[in-house]
Amino acid sequence: MRFDVMPVATEKQIIEVEEAAYNVWHNYYREIFSKEQIDYMLKKYQSRDALKKQMADKYIYYMIMSDGELAGYICFKIFPEYIFISRLYIKAEFRRRGLARRSIAIFDKMLDREEMKKIRSLRLNVERDNIFAINVYEHLGFVKISSVDTDIGEGFCCCEYVMERSLDKESR
């Protein structure tokens, strides 16, 4: 299985990520959120317009490719001392193939660049009811550091753990 990540830069790629989000969220989150909340969150956070706004705010999207097929995507933003992983989604048919692990590993390579030397950790938020994802992240070295409840509008709330993985040289 060939693994690649490809920066999202074109309108066509943005549309592909939007379609992948629709696929993943309706397939995966139906056990956690209502259809109404999924639709609301997709429009607010993963529509073409939302993706473009995030990218303008320095969020970086990569398409995760497996043997030339779009298997999922990752989105992150670089802060002075940590990288915030906003999204990491793998389509159902590509799960359990190590793609999440390989996607997280790209950050270890990034940290070898001089401008990234001050980065100390990776952070992400994960829904507290998302046991599968929590287990995956813990397996990848993330630990729960806090929990947050966020009102996202329209009467919906996200109840999440904040998880972190140290990127000290000893842990790489």
Beta strands, then each sheet from edge to edge (+ up, - down):
strand 1: 3-7
strand 2: 60-66
strand 3: 69-78
strand 4: 82-90
strand 5: 121-127
strand 6: 143-153
strand 7: 156-166
sheet 1: 1+ 2- 3+ 4- 5- 7+ 6-
end
